[in-house]
Amino acid sequence: MSKRCALTGKSVATGNNVSHAVNRTRRRFYPNLQRVTVYSEVLKQKFHLRTCTQALRTLEVNGGLDNWLLKTSNAKLTPLALSLKKRVVRAKAAVA
């Protein structure tokens, strides 16, 4: 299973452990991934995603999955999130 956020694409970063003697050894910084269920009000459907906690906080601030998808540019979305956005846009257009 990949260590990548399903919504934002945030993935593993690399860097150094630096000791008191300033010895540097390579290390990896893993994103804080959580398995969550997110509800889309427009599609009336639940989605099981593996997202980072930063993305979950952003969803809360923007008022849910649908609003976040509509506000975020396509260039910043993962392929999964982009397909969800297209479904939300089509469903919203059909309702209006």
C-alpha positions as CSV (number, residue, x, y, z in Angstrom):
1,M,0.0,0.0,0.0
2,S,1.5,3.3,-1.0
3,K,2.2,6.0,1.6
4,R,0.4,8.7,-0.4
5,C,-2.7,10.8,0.5
6,A,-5.7,10.0,-1.7
7,L,-6.8,13.6,-1.9
8,T,-3.8,15.9,-1.8
9,G,-1.1,13.5,-3.1
10,K,1.2,14.3,-0.1
11,S,3.8,11.5,0.1
12,V,7.0,10.5,1.8
13,A,9.7,13.2,2.2
14,T,13.4,12.7,2.9
15,G,15.9,14.5,5.1
16,N,18.5,14.0,7.8
17,N,18.7,13.0,11.4
18,V,21.1,15.5,12.9
19,S,22.8,14.4,16.2
20,H,24.2,16.7,18.9
21,A,27.7,16.1,17.2
22,V,26.1,17.2,13.9
23,N,26.4,13.7,12.4
24,R,23.9,13.4,9.6
25,T,22.1,10.2,8.7
26,R,19.4,9.9,6.0
27,R,15.8,9.4,7.2
28,R,12.2,9.4,5.8
29,F,9.3,11.6,6.9
30,Y,6.0,9.7,6.5
31,P,2.7,11.5,6.2
32,N,0.2,10.9,8.9
33,L,-2.3,8.8,6.9
34,Q,-5.6,7.7,8.3
35,R,-8.3,5.5,6.9
36,V,-11.5,7.6,6.9
37,T,-15.0,7.5,5.5
38,V,-16.0,10.8,3.9
39,Y,-19.6,11.6,2.8
40,S,-20.5,13.5,-0.3
41,E,-23.8,15.3,0.1
42,V,-24.2,15.9,-3.7
43,L,-23.6,12.3,-4.6
44,K,-25.3,10.9,-1.5
45,Q,-22.5,8.4,-1.2
46,K,-19.8,7.5,1.3
47,F,-16.1,7.1,0.2
48,H,-13.5,5.1,2.1
49,L,-10.2,7.0,1.6
50,R,-6.7,6.9,3.1
51,T,-5.9,10.6,3.7
52,C,-3.5,12.6,5.7
53,T,-4.7,14.6,8.7
54,Q,-3.8,17.9,7.0
55,A,-6.4,17.0,4.2
56,L,-9.0,16.1,6.8
57,R,-8.6,19.5,8.6
58,T,-8.8,21.3,5.2
59,L,-12.1,19.4,4.4
60,E,-13.5,20.5,7.7
61,V,-12.6,24.2,7.1
62,N,-14.1,24.2,3.6
63,G,-17.4,22.6,4.7
64,G,-17.0,19.0,3.5
65,L,-15.7,17.0,0.6
66,D,-17.9,18.6,-2.1
67,N,-17.0,22.2,-1.3
68,W,-13.3,21.4,-1.0
69,L,-13.3,19.6,-4.4
70,L,-15.0,22.5,-6.1
71,K,-12.7,25.1,-4.6
72,T,-9.4,23.2,-5.3
73,S,-7.8,23.6,-8.7
74,N,-7.5,20.5,-10.9
75,A,-3.7,20.7,-10.9
76,K,-3.5,20.2,-7.2
77,L,-5.8,17.1,-7.1
78,T,-4.8,13.4,-7.4
79,P,-6.4,11.3,-10.2
80,L,-8.9,9.8,-7.7
81,A,-9.9,13.3,-6.3
82,L,-10.2,14.6,-9.9
83,S,-12.6,11.8,-10.9
84,L,-14.7,12.5,-7.7
85,K,-14.7,16.2,-8.6
86,K,-16.0,15.5,-12.1
87,R,-18.8,13.3,-10.6
88,V,-19.7,16.1,-8.2
89,V,-19.8,18.8,-10.9
90,R,-22.0,16.6,-13.2
91,A,-24.4,15.8,-10.3
92,K,-24.6,19.4,-9.3
93,A,-25.4,20.4,-12.9
94,A,-28.1,17.8,-13.2
95,V,-29.8,19.1,-10.0
96,A,-29.7,22.7,-11.0
